[in-house]
Amino acid sequence: MAPLTARVEDTLFTSLAPQIIKHIDAVSPRDADGLVGEVYRQMKREFQLVPPVTLHAPIPELLAGVWGMLRESIVAGPVSRRLREVVCEGVSAINQCSFCVDAHSTLLVGTGDTATAAAIRANRPDLIKDPTAREIARWAFANRQPGADILQQPPFTPEQAPELIASAASFHYIDRMVQVFLPPGPASLPATLRWLRGTTIRVAGTVAAKRIMAIEVPSGGAVGSLPEASPSPEFGWTAPRPALAAAFGSLEAVIDGLGNEVLTQPVRDLVHERVAAWNGQEPGISRSWVEDAVGELDSTDQAAGRLALLVAFAPYQIDDTVIADFRRSQPTDTELLAAVSWASFAATRKVSSWLAPPT
């Protein structure tokens, strides 16, 4: 790594990134030890210490699981990383996660595909010139339309399918976490300077993302000893890639255990019931839907139920009041992180069931 690039990345990811994490105390790379330190070292070597992953560090096993999922989905393996970034940016666009749109636009610029990154950022996949990237972007934009023709007949080969679908599934999870714990976007600027957003992304893509996207990482070998578990049937598309299946299965086992610890059975049942009936649509700008839903719960469960449902269906509607209400009965960072993670994964599991093409 060139000295200038190394200094820029160290400033961005080691010094500044931990400071933007909200609601929980971040674990700085300089303070990381044990499992967290081990995961951080591998992340820095094979990708970078990005806050959508490092925000999980207050629960070391969760951090290791999320990194393992992300590593196998968007970093490791033979499938084009450029096409995987097309998926990540497109999914983040439909989930209204501006932070992840900017981040993956930057990584896509790092592959040299500035025009595709800009088209997705503008919610215009039709403007993408490369036909393969254009069709994969259209597939990503249709992720929340169960039964859509393009989901039934996806524009990629069976050999590409596990990693491309995993890239989408990963960001249905990550987008929700980011909207709770991170600001709107790494390229966020005051209204008077928003015209510089594209320039900021291009510069960051050239300086840092180009190096990150050139790293070759073999499948398997993520650090951290986690429970061995097969993923739920909704993740059946991981089967052709044992390392990918193991990553999703281990993370699911960790998250289910955390949810059982911090959320009562009535809260979990309510979320499962609502997720089972969900068809990918937005609930609307009003929060009346969530107040009606939590009215079914005892008063002691309503704050947790409200948080979990908002994470699953409308994380952009979560504000400081929702967080404060939850913390009145469950005040720790680990309880908050566990509850948000569980609800995010519940929604991710549902979306994943729509993405496997018919056999």
N, C-alpha and C positions, 0 to 999 in steps of 0.2 A: 504494500500500500504506500502511495506517495506521501511524503511528510505532510503536505498541505491537506490532502484528503483525510489523513489520519487525524489531524488536529480538528478539522471541521466535524468529522463524525464523533470524535470524543466529546467535543463541546455540545453537539446536538443531543447525543444519545446517553452520555454518561452524566453530564452536568445539568442540562436543561430538561430533558424528557421527564425525569422523576418529579419535577416541580409542577408539571401540568396535570398530574393525576389528582382527581377530586374525591372528596368524601372518605377516603381511607389514606393511611400513611404509607407512602411508597417505600419500597426497599431499594435504597441506592446501590448501584453496582459497587461502590466503594465500601459498603457495609455488608455486602452479601457473603454468607458463609454456608457451610453444609450443603444441602440439596439445592438451595437457591443459588449459591455461588457456583455449583457445578453446572446448573442449567444456564446461568448467565454466561459462563465461559464458552459453552458450546454454542449458544445463540450468537455471541459476538464473533465467534470463529466462522460459523456457517451462514449467518444472516446478519442480524444486528439487534441491539437491545431495544426493540420497539415497544413503546408503552402499552399498546393493546395486549401484549403478552405479559410484560413485566408487572402490570397492575394486579396480576393474580398472585404475586409473590407473598402476600401475607399468609397464604395457605400453600406451603411448598409443594405438596403433592398435586394440588390443582395447577400450579405453575408448570410442573413437569408434564402433566397430562395435556394441558393446552399447547405447550410447545411441541410435544410429540405429535399431536394432531396436525398442527400447522406445518411442522417440518415435513411430514409425510405427504401433506396435501399440496403445498405450494412451493416447497424448496427441493425436496429429494426426488429422485427418479428421472426417467428419460423423457417424459412428456414436456413439450415446449413450455418454458417458464413464461414466455410472452403471452401465450394463449391462456395460461392459468391466471395471469394478471388481468387479462381482458375479463375473465369471469369474476375475479374479485372486485374489480372496479364496477362492473355492471351490477352485481348483486348489491354492493354498497349503495349504488345509485337508487335502486328500487326500495331499499330499506331506509333511505333518507339519512344515511350516515355520512355527513360531509367530511368528517375527519378521514374516514377510510377511503372515500372517493379521492381526496387529495393525495393521500399516502400511496394508493395504488396507481393513481395517475402518474405520480413521480417515479414509481418503480417501472411502469410501462415506458416512460421516457428513457429510463436507464437501459432499456433494450433497443433504443433507437426509434421507437414507434410513437413519436410525439403527436402525429395527426390522429391516430386511433385514441390515444389518451384524451385528447381534446374533444373528440366527438362523443365519447362516453360521458365526459364531464358535462357536456351540454345536453345530455339525455337524447342524443341523436345517433344511435347506432347505424341508422340508414346512411349516414355520411361516411362510414368507414370504407375505404377503397379496397382493401384486401378482402376478397370474398370469404375466405375461411374465418378471419377475425370478425368480419361483419356478422356472419351467421352464428358464431359462438356468442357474440355480444347479444344478439337477438334472443338466443336461448337463455342467457343470464337474465335479461330483462323480463323474460316470461316465467321466471322461477316461482313467482307467487300466483300463477294461474294454473291450478291443477287441471290436468286433462287437456291443456293446450296442445295443438298439433305438433309444435316444435319440441315439446317435452316428450311426446310419444315417439317422435322420429328425430332424435337429436342430430345435430350437424357434426358429429365426431365419430370416430371409429370405436369399436368395442375395446380396442387396446388403449385408447386415450380416455375412455369413460371413467375409470375409477378415480384418477387424479383430477380430472376436470369437475366431476360431480363433487368430489371431496373439497375442492377449492370453493365451490359454491356453498356447501354445507358448513364449512369452517366459518365463512363470513356471515352466514345467517346467525351463527353464535357470536362471533367477534363484534359485529355491528351493534348488537344489543348491549354488550358489555361496554363498548366505547361510548355509546350515547348516554350511559349512566355515569361513567367515571372519567371521561375526557372532554375537553372543550370541542367546539364545532369543527375545527380543522387545523392541521399544522400549517396550512397556507392561508389561514384566516387573516384578513386585513380589515382596517377601518373602511367604512363605506367609500370614503374619498380616494382610497388606494386600491379598491378591488380590481381595477384594471391591471394591476401588477400580479394578480394571482397566477396567471399562466406563465409569466416570466419567472416567478418564484419557483414554480414547479419544474420548469425547464432547467433552471440553474441547479436545483437540488438533485434533479435526475442526472444531470451531467457530472456533478461533483461526487455524490455519494451512491446513488442508485445504480449507476453503471457498474461500479465495483461489486456491489451486492448481488446484482443479477448475473454476474459472470462466474460466481462461485459454483463449483460442481459438488453435489452432496449425494452420496449413495443412500439408497433406501435402507431403513433399519439403523439401529445404533443410537437412537435418542437416549440421553442419559436419564437416570432416575428409575429406581425399582418400584414399579406400580403393580397393582393387582392384575393378574392375567384374567381376561374376561372376553367372551365373544360379544360383539355389539348386537343390539336389538335388530329384528328383521328389517326395520326401516333403513338400516345401513347395509343391507345385503349386497349392494353394489361394490362394497369394499372387498368382497370375497376373493377376487382374482389377485389381490395384492395383500399377502399375509401381514406385512409390516403396517399397512394402512388399516387393515381390520383390527390388528392388535392395538394400534393407537386409539382408534375410536372406542373399542371395547374397554380399554383401561380408563380412558377419560370418563366414559359413561358410568363406570363402576364408582369412580371417585366422586363424581357429581351426585349420583343417586344417594351415596352414603351421606354426603354433606346435606342434601335436601332433607333426608330423613331425620337428621340431627336438629336442624334449625326451623323447619316448617312442620306444623301439625298436620295430622292426617286430613282433617277437613279442608285445610288450605290446599294441600297437594291434590286432593280429590277434585276440588273446584277448578283448579288450573287444568288438570287432565281432562275434565269434562268439557271445558271451554275450548281447549286446544283440539280435542277430538272433533268438535263441530266446526272448526275454523276452516274457511276456504281461501285464506290468503288476503282477504280484503282489509282495508284500513277501517278502524272503528269509528272514524269521524273526529272532528276537532273538539267536540265536547267530551268531558270525562263522566258524563252521566251514566254511560254504559258500565263503567267500573264501579260506580257507587251502587248501582242496582245489583251488580253481581255480588259485591261483598256484603250486601244486606242479608244474604243467606247465612253469613257466618256469625259466630258469637263475637261480641264487641272486642274481646281480647285477641281475636284472630284477624280483625278487619285491616289493620295496618299492614300486616304481612301479606294478606290476600291482595290488597290494593297494589302493593309494590310488585308482587309476583305477576299479576295480570297485566300491569302496565309494561313490565319488562317483556313479556311474551308478545304483546300485541301493539304497543305504542310507547316504546322506551323514550321517545322524544318528548313525551308528555310528563316525564318524571321531573319534579322540581325539588327544591330543598325541603319543602313541607312534607312531601311523601317520604323522603329519607329520614327527616326528624321524627315523624310519627312512628316509623319502624323502629328507630333507635330508642324510643321510650321504653320499650320492653326488651329489646335485643340490642344493646348498646355497642357491641364490639365490632371492629372492622371485619373480623373473620365471619361473624354472623351475617353481616350485610353482604359481604362478598359471596358467601355460600348461597344465600337466598337468591341473589341476582343471577349467579351462575346456573343454579338449578332451573330457574324459570326460563332463562335464555336457551338452555339445552332442550327443555321441553318443546319449545317452539321449533328449534332446529330439527329435532327428531321428526316432527310432523312434516315440515317442508321436505326433509330428506325422503320421505315416503312418496313424494310426487316426482322425484327426479330420476329414478331408475327407469330406463326405457323398458317397454314390455319385452319379455323374453320370447 
